[in-house]
């Protein structure tokens, strides 16, 4: 057998090894994707809470300003 010809069993073993690597990489990417989706969900919830707090704080500040202006006009 010449050097350019490869043993079919050797080729098959090489393909199996490459396939094992690809499967491992796929599983890693799949796990990372799952983790990122969980983190994204948590961040979306946190953002919603922060927006709610910001809206509430803005309303309270505007109410305080309105009361101060009313006090200013009364004096």
C-alpha angles and dihedrals in degrees: 000000000000124000092252091057116076129208108252091226090053090050090049091050090050091050091048090051091050090048091051090052091049092049090050092049091047091052091048092051091045091052092046090050091051091050092049091051090053091049091047091052090050092049092049090052091047091050091052091051092048092049089051091050091047092051091049092048091049091051091049093049091048090050090050091050091050091051092049091050090049090051090049092053092047093057 
